[in-house]
């Protein structure tokens, strides 16, 4: 029995030093943010807890506009990245062993920092970028302004394009690790029984890969929802995404604005936590149905 418990808790013992640091910083920062969001900020003499700042933020039309815009960017980029990543993973499972170049190239966007990706996309797809100038020289457009504006607009096409380019390989890497075992075993069995490649993918590989797909989607959505740098550089002036809105509130010279900043940060954290909870419940139900 002693050996059994030793084996069970050994991984946690090895992970304890890093977990203590990570959990300590996270819980410490979240506790401080939560206290300030409730009006407890002794530095400027605020020592009473209140829900006033939550009511103020939640009652602001600008906050709800920012929430809709943030959710739109995160949901759209996650959906497109998940679809592209799943099909890319399926292609890699079948073709990557025969082509090492493809298996290396698809990982390239993962290594590129988001700021570099943003500059690259602006260089290529802005109204003064390479593609617009090439189309102008080819006579496809009469003026640079005829090229669609992808950046600094409310439709956030440029931001979604950057996230799609960056997150598709991430989804593919996670899903590929699951698919390669399914295709190599159950896929061959299904093919032996007469299933064509399309049937194998949609009726065998895709359903069994759903845990990995949903996990990758949840991580991608959480990142896109809380990301700051790309919306800050390329986002519309209104509405700003929640992280950008929180940043401008945080750098305000008025320290009395700090509780509103922390309210936004807490709400962003709660949305991500709810997403993780939904993922956990969905996975339990999905695995129970297939077990």
KEZA-369607 format. One line per 3 residues: their letters; for each residue x, y, z of C-alpha. Coordinates in nm, 2 decimals, decimal comma, padded with zeros to 4 digits. Layout:
A	X Y Z | ...;
END
This chain:
XXX	00,00 00,00 00,00 | 00,29 00,24 00,08 | 00,44 00,17 -00,26;
XXX	00,11 00,24 -00,42 | 00,07 00,58 -00,27 | 00,44 00,66 -00,34;
XXX	00,38 00,59 -00,71 | 00,06 00,79 -00,72 | 00,20 01,11 -00,55;
XXX	00,55 01,09 -00,71 | 00,46 01,30 -01,01 | 00,30 01,57 -00,79;
XXX	00,61 01,57 -00,57 | 00,83 01,63 -00,87 | 00,60 01,91 -01,00;
XXX	00,56 02,07 -00,65 | 00,83 02,34 -00,68 | 00,71 02,48 -01,01;
XXX	00,34 02,44 -00,91 | 00,40 02,63 -00,59 | 00,55 02,92 -00,78;
XXX	00,29 02,93 -01,06 | -00,01 02,88 -00,83 | 00,13 03,13 -00,58;
XXX	00,18 03,40 -00,84 | -00,16 03,34 -01,00 | -00,36 03,32 -00,68;
XXX	-00,17 03,61 -00,53 | -00,23 03,83 -00,83 | -00,59 03,72 -00,87;
XXX	-00,67 03,78 -00,49 | -00,52 04,13 -00,52 | -00,72 04,21 -00,83;
XXX	-01,04 04,07 -00,67 | -00,98 04,28 -00,36 | -00,93 04,60 -00,56;
XXX	-01,23 04,53 -00,78 | -01,43 04,52 -00,47 | -01,31 04,86 -00,37;
XXX	-01,04 04,76 -00,12 | -00,74 04,98 -00,21 | -00,57 05,09 00,11;
XXX	-00,30 05,28 -00,07 | -00,54 05,56 -00,16 | -00,76 05,52 00,15;
XXX	-01,02 05,28 00,01 | -01,08 05,03 00,29 | -01,44 04,92 00,24;
XXX	-01,56 04,64 00,02 | -01,83 04,73 -00,22 | -02,00 04,62 -00,55;
XXX	-02,02 04,97 -00,68 | -01,75 04,93 -00,94 | -01,91 04,61 -01,07;
XXX	-02,24 04,78 -01,11 | -02,06 05,08 -01,28 | -01,87 04,86 -01,53;
XXX	-02,16 04,62 -01,60 | -02,39 04,92 -01,65 | -02,17 05,08 -01,91;
XXX	-02,27 05,04 -02,27 | -01,90 05,07 -02,37 | -01,82 04,76 -02,16;
XXX	-02,08 04,55 -02,34 | -01,96 04,68 -02,68 | -01,61 04,57 -02,58;
XXX	-01,73 04,24 -02,46 | -01,91 04,17 -02,78 | -01,61 04,27 -02,99;
XXX	-01,37 04,06 -02,78 | -01,60 03,76 -02,80 | -01,64 03,80 -03,17;
XXX	-01,27 03,81 -03,24 | -01,20 03,52 -03,01 | -01,48 03,30 -03,13;
XXX	-01,43 03,37 -03,50 | -01,05 03,31 -03,49 | -01,09 03,00 -03,28;
XXX	-01,36 02,85 -03,51 | -01,15 02,91 -03,83 | -00,83 02,79 -03,66;
XXX	-01,00 02,47 -03,53 | -01,15 02,38 -03,87 | -00,82 02,45 -04,05;
XXX	-00,61 02,28 -03,78 | -00,82 01,96 -03,79 | -00,80 01,92 -04,16;
XXX	-00,43 02,01 -04,15 | -00,37 01,74 -03,88 | -00,55 01,48 -04,09;
XXX	-00,34 01,57 -04,40 | -00,02 01,55 -04,19 | -00,12 01,21 -04,05;
XXX	-00,15 01,08 -04,41 | 00,11 01,27 -04,59 | 00,37 01,41 -04,35;
XXX	00,57 01,09 -04,32 | 00,63 01,11 -04,69 | 00,72 01,48 -04,69;
XXX	00,95 01,60 -04,42 | 00,95 01,95 -04,56 | 00,57 01,99 -04,50;
XXX	00,60 01,85 -04,15 | 00,85 02,12 -04,07 | 00,70 02,42 -04,25;
XXX	00,35 02,40 -04,08 | 00,52 02,45 -03,74 | 00,69 02,77 -03,86;
XXX	00,41 03,01 -03,75 | 00,43 02,87 -03,39 | 00,79 03,00 -03,36;
XXX	00,70 03,35 -03,49 | 00,62 03,60 -03,21 | 00,27 03,76 -03,24;
XXX	00,43 04,11 -03,28 | 00,64 03,99 -03,57 | 00,33 03,82 -03,72;
XXX	00,14 04,15 -03,69 | 00,41 04,35 -03,86 | 00,43 04,09 -04,14;
XXX	00,05 04,09 -04,20 | 00,05 04,47 -04,21 | 00,34 04,47 -04,45;
XXX	00,14 04,23 -04,68 | -00,23 04,31 -04,64 | -00,26 04,67 -04,54;
XXX	-00,38 04,93 -04,79 | -00,02 05,04 -04,84 | 00,11 04,69 -04,83;
XXX	00,27 04,46 -05,09 | -00,04 04,29 -05,21 | -00,23 04,62 -05,26;
XXX	00,06 04,77 -05,46 | 00,08 04,46 -05,68 | -00,29 04,47 -05,75;
XXX	-00,26 04,84 -05,83 | 00,02 04,78 -06,08 | -00,17 04,49 -06,23;
XXX	-00,47 04,72 -06,28 | -00,70 04,52 -06,05 | -00,77 04,83 -05,85;
XXX	-00,77 05,19 -05,95 | -00,65 05,33 -05,62 | -00,48 05,21 -05,31;
XXX	-00,79 05,30 -05,11 | -00,99 05,05 -05,32 | -00,81 04,77 -05,14;
XXX	-01,02 04,65 -04,84 | -00,92 04,79 -04,50 | -00,84 04,49 -04,29;
XXX	-00,68 04,68 -03,99 | -00,81 04,94 -03,74 | -01,17 04,85 -03,83;
XXX	-01,46 04,71 -03,63 | -01,47 04,39 -03,83 | -01,12 04,31 -03,71;
XXX	-01,05 04,10 -04,02 | -00,68 04,17 -03,99 | -00,66 04,06 -03,62;
XXX	-00,86 03,74 -03,70 | -00,63 03,67 -03,99 | -00,32 03,69 -03,77;
XXX	-00,48 03,47 -03,50 | -00,58 03,22 -03,77 | -00,23 03,20 -03,91;
XXX	-00,08 03,16 -03,57 | -00,33 02,93 -03,41 | -00,40 02,68 -03,69;
XXX	-00,06 02,51 -03,65 | -00,11 02,50 -03,27 | -00,44 02,32 -03,31;
XXX	-00,29 02,09 -03,57 | 00,00 01,99 -03,34 | -00,24 01,90 -03,06;
XXX	-00,49 01,71 -03,28 | -00,21 01,54 -03,48 | -00,09 01,37 -03,16;
XXX	-00,43 01,21 -03,12 | -00,51 01,14 -03,48 | -00,19 00,96 -03,57;
XXX	-00,28 00,68 -03,33 | -00,64 00,66 -03,45 | -00,56 00,65 -03,82;
XXX	-00,28 00,40 -03,77 | -00,51 00,15 -03,59 | -00,88 00,20 -03,60;
XXX	-00,86 00,37 -03,94 | -00,69 00,07 -04,09 | -00,96 -00,15 -03,94;
XXX	-01,24 00,06 -04,09 | -01,07 00,07 -04,43 | -01,04 -00,31 -04,42;
XXX	-01,42 -00,33 -04,36 | -01,48 -00,13 -04,67 | -01,49 00,24 -04,55;
XXX	-01,35 00,50 -04,79 | -01,11 00,77 -04,67 | -01,40 01,02 -04,63;
XXX	-01,60 00,78 -04,42 | -01,30 00,69 -04,21 | -01,23 01,05 -04,13;
XXX	-01,59 01,16 -04,05 | -01,71 00,85 -03,88 | -01,40 00,72 -03,70;
XXX	-01,11 00,96 -03,68 | -01,31 01,29 -03,62 | -01,54 01,16 -03,34;
XXX	-01,25 00,99 -03,15 | -01,03 01,30 -03,19 | -01,29 01,53 -03,03;
XXX	-01,13 01,54 -02,68 | -00,81 01,68 -02,84 | -01,00 01,91 -03,07;
XXX	-01,21 02,06 -02,79 | -00,90 02,09 -02,57 | -00,71 02,28 -02,84;
XXX	-01,01 02,50 -02,91 | -01,05 02,59 -02,54 | -00,69 02,69 -02,51;
XXX	-00,71 02,89 -02,83 | -01,02 03,07 -02,73 | -00,89 03,16 -02,39;
XXX	-00,57 03,30 -02,54 | -00,76 03,50 -02,80 | -01,00 03,63 -02,55;
XXX	-00,73 03,76 -02,31 | -00,47 03,87 -02,57 | -00,36 04,23 -02,56;
XXX	-00,08 04,31 -02,80 | -00,25 04,25 -03,14 | -00,58 04,43 -03,06;
XXX	-00,37 04,71 -02,91 | -00,17 04,76 -03,22 | -00,42 04,69 -03,49;
XXX	-00,76 04,71 -03,33 | -01,03 04,97 -03,39 | -01,04 05,28 -03,18;
XXX	-01,40 05,18 -03,07 | -01,49 04,94 -02,93 | -01,16 04,84 -02,78;
XXX	-01,12 04,48 -02,67 | -01,15 04,41 -02,29 | -00,77 04,36 -02,23;
XXX	-00,70 04,69 -02,42 | -00,97 04,87 -02,23 | -00,83 04,74 -01,90;
XXX	-00,48 04,86 -02,00 | -00,59 05,21 -02,07 | -00,78 05,22 -01,75;
XXX	-00,48 05,09 -01,56 | -00,24 05,36 -01,69 | -00,48 05,63 -01,60;
XXX	-00,31 05,89 -01,37 | -00,62 05,87 -01,15 | -00,56 05,58 -00,91;
XXX	-00,93 05,58 -00,83 | -00,98 05,42 -01,17 | -00,79 05,12 -01,07;
XXX	-01,09 04,92 -00,93 | -01,26 04,95 -01,26 | -00,95 04,80 -01,42;
XXX	-00,95 04,51 -01,18 | -01,32 04,45 -01,24 | -01,25 04,40 -01,61;
XXX	-00,96 04,17 -01,54 | -01,17 03,96 -01,30 | -01,45 03,93 -01,55;
XXX	-01,20 03,82 -01,82 | -01,06 03,56 -01,59 | -01,41 03,44 -01,50;
XXX	-01,50 03,40 -01,87 | -01,19 03,19 -01,92 | -01,26 02,99 -01,61;
XXX	-01,62 02,93 -01,72 | -01,48 02,81 -02,06 | -01,26 02,56 -01,88;
XXX	-01,55 02,44 -01,67 | -01,77 02,39 -01,98 | -01,48 02,20 -02,14;
XXX	-01,44 01,98 -01,84 | -01,81 01,90 -01,82 | -01,84 01,84 -02,20;
XXX	-01,54 01,61 -02,19 | -01,68 01,40 -01,91 | -02,01 01,36 -02,09;
XXX	-01,85 01,29 -02,42 | -01,62 01,02 -02,28 | -01,90 00,87 -02,08;
XXX	-02,11 00,84 -02,40 | -01,83 00,67 -02,58 | -01,71 00,45 -02,30;
END
